[in-house]
Amino acid sequence: MPTVESLHERLSRLTSERQELRATGAGAVVLEQNRMAIAGAQWELAYALIERYVPQPEAARSAA
């Protein structure tokens, strides 16, 4: 599983790429592909943050 930090870097790259795509007049298909990649990265980052910061139930900690 990617780390929170690596996912944050990926999201940053994708948003920078989107700004560049928009500035250069990229087509709708390319922008939509980028948007979907950003949404996926946000989803992954959210789950990684939950995994990192939400306390585990006692039973889960004992099994680990």
Protein Blocks (a to p, Z undefined) as FASTA:
>chain_A
ZZfklmmmmmmmmmmmmmmmmmnopafklmmmmmmmmmmmmmmmmmmmmmmmmccdfklm
mmZZ
